[in-house]
Amino acid sequence: MEAAKQEIGSETGVGQEWIGKELAAVKLPDARLDKRLRSLMEKMSKGVGRSIPWACQDWAATKAAYRFFSNGRVGEQQILAGHFQATRERAGCGQEPVLVVHDTTEFSYRRKDTAAVGVVSKRLAGKDNHGKPVYFTTRGINLHSSLAITLEGLPLGLTAVKFWSRKAFRKPKGKEKIKRAPIEEKESLRWLENLRSSTVLLGQPERLVHVGDQESDIFDLFGVAQQLGTHFLVRIRGDRLADGGPETITEAVERTPRRGLYRVAVRNRQGEKSEAILEIRYRHLRIQTARAKKKRYPEMTVTVIEARERQMPTDRDRIDWKLVTDLAVNSRYQAVEKVQWYALRWKIEVFHKILKSGCRAEQARLRTAPRLINLLTVFCILSWRIFWLTMTNRIAPEADPNRVFTNLELRTLERFNSPYRHSTGRHYRCWTCG
């Protein structure tokens, strides 16, 4: 990853053709804004992880950057329009499944003005001298992102993003605790919105497999996927009645005979490699939604896959996954394949890590949420590029470099990596008298 940051930073403005491709479909309200966005991308790609003044180098360019991020006519969907279109083109029209992994992360910022940035969480920090609870409020922005990847783990690009902050926190009282609000009034709606947006963007819904962790275990998501003709692979969080009850999904799977074993390489908390042996079970079940939603989402037949470690390890958490999917699973091979696909969900975590550690998104000093969101959107494109370069090198280290770099970039890298001839006649790397 660090090497990818150096490669992306070594490119010159003329050679950054990838930026032109990612911004080709961007249509901001003013042609000058289009030009400014490209200029910002070029400058910030040379100084990944640096502050805005450092990347811009002079005060005039810095002020222009601040004006761009604070422009009310610029938003994340407009900035990402070109990248979304490029992602669609990279996904192509083949037959191989494309995984769309979804997840949420938060960016915290220390600001005195909570209203200007927003709130992401409020936690109990203890009690004061009078016994009253004291809360710690984290100010910041939430990001729910969707990333398209190949079965080899190569990130094709973002397919949908949603930024938001929480304005207030309060505990429900009385009947509010019992009343079940529709999903349109919950934050869980972001899962459905991104699923719809990603499916429409990429097309060919039958090729797509939407992958999510336990937070995405929502029957509404299953129903929307079924309506769109696309597929889902989700880790189960809560237990449901199976085949109309009274037996639950967990009870039904536990009574299912073991279909085989699967050995996987894992790492413990110290980073040491070891091997885990997983017992594989799967079973076809009927599940249904709540009574109030039956007209909208009828019951459906799914496959529940259990991948559980045989023994409890002492130096790491036990692998115990229960996955639900509408994909066909009729053999041990197909069950293991779906477990491998779910393991690729970690790629979205890596993408978020690049945003925070590589681009240092939480070090930004912009004061308001709209400005921060525009900056984070630019970082999203840069983070994808770093991630793509890294995974391309890992998946195909011997591939033709012309598929990744332009001619100018190749000449620049060749100059940086080839030995120079010193005036003494010796060949070695010399940065003072090339």
Secondary structure, DSSP 8 states (H G I E B T S, - for coil): -HHHHHHHHT--TTT-HHHHHHTTT---SSHHHHHHHHHHHHHHHHTTTS-HHHHH-SHHHHHHHHHHHT-TT--HHHHHHHHHHHHHHHHTT-SS-EEEEEEEEEEE---S-HHHH-EEEEEEEEE-TTS-EEEEEEEEEEEEEEEEE-TT--EEEEEEEEEE-B-------GGGGT----GGGSTTHHHHHHHHHHHHHH--GGGEEEEE-GGG--HHHHHHHHHHT-EEEEE--S--BSTTSSSBHHHHHHTS---EEEEEEEE-TT--EEEEEEEEEEEEEEE---GGGTTTS--EEEEEEEEEESS--SSS---EEEEEESS---SHHHHHHHHHHHHTTHHHHHHHHIIIIIS-GGG----SHHHHHHHHHHHHHHHHHHHHHHHHHHH-TTS-GGGTS-HHHHHHHHHHHS-EE-TTS-EE--SS--
